[in-house]
Amino acid sequence: MAWPRPEAPELQVARWLNTEAPITLASLRGRVVVLHAFQMLCPACVSHGLPQAKKTRQLFAAKDVVVIALHTVFEHRDVMTPAALEAFVGEYRLGFPIGIDAPSPDGGIPATMRAYQWQGTPSTVLVDRQGRLRLSHFGLIDDMSLGAAIGQLAAEDVPAHLIAQPSDDAPQSDPCDDNGCRT
């Protein structure tokens, strides 16, 4: 018996990089979302998590799978600034959308990190086509295991109500491509 799966908490982002407009999980319904939470000073994020996000973006069709990252800073806040992140993103040639997790009002755990109850970084989240949380994993995850999980979610049927019907005034192009996501 399948149990009801919770809806993924909406991202709470202070600023976006690599996208023309803010992104919401609701705007990505109909596609599988792969969310990589990282810190630029996290060795496992730099050596494994972010390269894995880049590979995932290259291997899956953008019409089915969207890769986004979230820079969630819970330590060393004074050095992991938005300006430092912009330089980091350029150096590592990260082309997918990257959000900066909204800070906590009390200076503690950032907003999205708290909502997802992450233990740290790297963390990987999979959201299915209907916006339901299907995986929240702390630490390194094997490429093959992640690929199999994404493939399984991508193979699930898309509910008819999530398939956008084009209108005369709607843009005809895919809102997400290698240059980011647009609303």
N, C-alpha and C positions, 0 to 999 in steps of 0.2 A: 504494500500500500504506500503510495506517495503522500508525503505530507506537504502542507502549504509552505512555500518558500517565501521568506521575507523580501520585501522590496528593498533594493539597495539604497542606503542613505544618500541623499543628494550631496554632491561635492560642495564644500564651502571654500571658495577660492578667492584670495585677495587680488590676484593678478594672473593673467595668462600670457604665456610666451608661445610663439609659433602658430598663432591662430588670429584671424581678423576679428573674431567676436567671442565672447564668453561661451563656454560649452556647459550644457547640463546633461545629466544622464537621461532625463526625460526626452531631450532632443535627439538622443541616439537610439531610441527604441526602434526595434526592428533589426538591430545589429548586435552582435556580441561585443561587449566592451572589455578590453584587457587594460587594467589599471595597475601601473607599477608605482608604488610609493618608495621614495628614495631620499637620501641626503647626499649632497656632493662630497662630503668628507667621510662617507661610509665606504670602507674598502670593498665589502661584498657588493654594494650597489654599483660601484664603478667597474669592478672586475667581472661581475656576473649579471646583475639585475638590468642595468641599462643596455649592455650588449644584447641581452635576451629580448628586451623590448624592441630594439632595432631589428633583430632577426624576425621577430614575430610580425612586425609591420611589413617587412619585405615578403614574407611567405604567405600571408593571408590576404585575400581580396578585400579592398577597402569597402566594398558594398556589403560585405558580410561581417567583417571584424574591424573594430576601431581600437587603436592603441593610443593611450594617453598616459602621462606620468604626472605624479604629484610630488613636488618638493615639500616635504613635511619636516620642519626643523624643530627638534625638541632639545637640542644641545648646541653649543657653539653659535648661538644666534648672532653674536657680534661680528662674526666673520662670514657667515653664510647669508649674505645680503642679496637682494634682488640684482644688484649690479654684478656681484660675484657670480651669481647663477647665470646671468646672461653671458658672461665671458666663458663660463664652464660649458654651457649649451653650444656656443660657437666652437670652442676647442674640440669638443667631442662629436660635433656635427650631428646633434640630436634634432631631427626634423619633425618629429611628431609633437602634438600639442602638450605643453607642460604647464600645469597650474602650480601656483604657490599657495600652499595651505594657509587658510586664514588663521592668524594668531589667536591664542586664547586670551580673553580679557584679563585673566590673572597671571599671564606670562607662563603658564604651564603647557600642557600638551595641546598642540594645535587642534582646531575645530574638527576637521575631517578625520584626523587620526583618532580623536576621542570618539567620534560617532561610530567608527568602524572597530574600535577597541583593539587597534593594532598594538603589538608588543614592542615594535621597533621597525627598523628598516634593514634590508629590503622587505617589502610586503607586496604580494601580488593578489589582485582581486579579479574575479571573473563575474561579469553581469550578463545574464542571458538576454535574449531578444525582447523579452517582456519587462525588463528592468528588475529582475529578481536576482538577489545575491546568490551565486552558486558556488563560489570558492573565495575564501579569505585565508591566505597562507603567509605566515611569517617565516622569513629566512629564505635560503636558496631553494629553488625548485628545479628539478631536472628538466632540461629542454624537451625531451621526449614526452614526459608526463604532462607538461604544460601544453605541448602541441596536441596531444591526444585529447585533453580536456577541452581545448578550444575547438578542435575539429568536431567533437561530439556536440558541443553547443551550437556550432555553426550548421550542423546537419539537421538540427531540430526544425520542425516546420515553423514558418513565420505565420502567426495568426493574421487572418485577413484584415482585422481592424488596425493592424500596425503597418500595413502596406499603404503608403501614401498614394493617393490618387492625384495625378497632376492636374493643376488648374491653369487657366490661361495666364494668370499673373504670377505663378510660381516659377522660380528658376528651374530649368530642366537639367542642370548638372548636379552631380553628387556633391553634397555639402562638405564632405571630407575627402581630401586627397593628400598627396605627399607634402603639400604646403600647409596643412592644418585643417581645421573644421570651421565651417561657417554656418551660421543659422539662417 
